[in-house]
């Protein structure tokens, strides 16, 4: 079958690894946003990033 092909298995493993890395990066981003919010850290003073706005609007709406 096509899913037992060695080349197909190689790409399935690569896609899985990309998905795992993406999930880890998203959690890391959320962790950084929470730290910025908890300790009032401004990486770029006077600049409020769009990720901050989107994340906290969604978080407050829940």
PALUMVO-877586 format. One line per 3 residues: number of its first residue (from 1); their letters; for each residue y negated, z negated, x of N, C-alpha, C. Coordinates in steps of 0.001 Angstrom, whole numbers, m for minus. Example, Ala and Ser with C-alpha at 12.3 -4.5 7.8 and 13.67 -1.06 7.14 Angstrom:
<sites>
1	AS	5690 m7800 13190 4500 m7800 12300 3300 m7800 13200; 2250 m7080 12850 1060 m7140 13670 m30 m7870 12900
</sites>
This chain:
<sites>
1	XXX	1187 0 836 0 0 0 m1255 0 884; m2374 367 277 m3607 517 1057 m4110 m811 1608; m3857 m1932 921 m4367 m3214 1404 m3524 m3777 2543
4	XXX	m2370 m3163 2789 m1529 m3595 3902 m1813 m2791 5172; m2686 m1839 5062 m3071 m1034 6213 m3788 m1929 7236; m3508 m1716 8510 m4099 m2557 9559 m5620 m2434 9595
7	XXX	m6130 m1225 9424 m7574 m1015 9438 m8238 m1701 8244; m7593 m1643 7094 m8134 m2302 5902 m8168 m3812 6106; m7117 m4369 6675 m7085 m5809 6931 m8186 m6218 7902
10	XXX	m8446 m5372 8866 m9524 m5645 9819 m10859 m5753 9085; m11153 m4809 8177 m12426 m4829 7454 m12489 m5977 6462; m11362 m6332 5877 m11345 m7486 4969 m11685 m8755 5740
13	XXX	m11113 m8917 6940 m11436 m10088 7763 m12906 m10102 8157; m13462 m8946 8492 m14886 m8879 8862 m15778 m9233 7685; m15459 m8730 6517 m16261 m9033 5327 m16185 m10516 5005
16	XXX	m14992 m11103 5103 m14857 m12544 4867 m15699 m13340 5857; m15686 m12936 7111 m16471 m13681 8100 m17965 m13542 7822; m18418 m12366 7385 m19828 m12199 7027 m20194 m13060 5828
19	XXX	m19296 m13170 4870 m19556 m14012 3698 m19662 m15473 4126; m18753 m15937 4975 m18800 m17325 5443 m20095 m17613 6196; m20483 m16699 7060 m21725 m16885 7819 m22920 m16919 6878
22	XXX	m22922 m16060 5868 m24025 m16032 4905 m24125 m17342 4140; m23005 m17882 3723 m23009 m19155 2993 m23535 m20273 3885; m23105 m20305 5129 m23584 m21330 6058 m25087 m21200 6271
25	XXX	m25586 m19978 6409 m27024 m19774 6595 m27824 m20201 5373; m27308 m19951 4182 m28009 m20374 2964 m28081 m21892 2907; m26983 m22578 3193 m27011 m24042 3194 m27955 m24583 4264
28	XXX	m27991 m23938 5413 m28898 m24355 6474 m30349 m24171 6041; m30650 m23071 5374 m31999 m22828 4868 m32396 m23889 3842; m31487 m24219 2944 m31772 m25264 1955 m32008 m26599 2652
31	XXX	m31212 m26901 3667 m31374 m28143 4417 m32747 m28205 5081; m33173 m27102 5695 m34490 m27052 6342 m35601 m27227 5311; m35481 m26567 4154 m36499 m26707 3109 m36582 m28146 2611
34	XXX	m35436 m28790 2456 m35436 m30185 2012 m36074 m31099 3057; m35780 m30863 4328 m36401 m31672 5379 m37909 m31472 5409; m38345 m30215 5277 m39783 m29939 5250 m40450 m30682 4099
37	XXX	m39783 m30694 2959 m40357 m31338 1783 m40325 m32864 1916; m39228 m33403 2412 m39075 m34858 2496 m40027 m35479 3514; m40200 m34826 4653 m41022 m35394 5718 m42394 m34741 5833
40	XXX	m42728 m33882 4866 m44044 m33234 4826 m44342 m32490 6128; m43395 m31705 6574 m43540 m30949 7813 m44100 m29572 7472; m45173 m29197 8136 m45734 m27858 7982 m45522 m27095 9277
43	XXX	m44642 m26116 9231 m44398 m25306 10420 m45628 m24457 10720; m46182 m23844 9677 m47418 m23088 9788 m48434 m23747 8862; m49293 m24616 9373 m50238 m25321 8507 m51129 m24352 7727
46	XXX	m51318 m24665 6463 m52157 m23836 5611 m51441 m22650 5008; m50199 m22439 5391 m49434 m21321 4839 m48280 m21896 4039; m48265 m21593 2752 m47172 m22034 1908 m46261 m20837 1684
49	XXX	m45071 m20915 2229 m44170 m19771 2172 m43622 m19509 787; m43314 m18262 505 m42772 m17929 m806 m41405 m18550 m1060; m40621 m18765 5 m39329 m19418 m190 m39507 m20844 m676
52	XXX	m40503 m21539 m144 m40773 m22899 m599 m41107 m22906 m2086; m41998 m22014 m2490 m42411 m21960 m3894 m41235 m21671 m4811; m40465 m20657 m4473 m39335 m20261 m5320 m38310 m21381 m5392
55	XXX	m37965 m21947 m4244 m36933 m22980 m4204 m37331 m24196 m5025; m38550 m24688 m4846 m38928 m25911 m5534 m39229 m25682 m7010; m39676 m24492 m7393 m39828 m24197 m8821 m38475 m24194 m9507
58	XXX	m37489 m23577 m8875 m36144 m23567 m9448 m35545 m24966 m9468; m35767 m25720 m8410 m35215 m27071 m8345 m35847 m27969 m9403; m37161 m27852 m9612 m37838 m28673 m10611 m37464 m28275 m12029
61	XX	m37094 m27014 m12235 m36755 m26572 m13585 m35371 m27043 m14017; m34534 m27456 m13075 m33180 m27910 m13433 m33145 m29318 m13914
</sites>
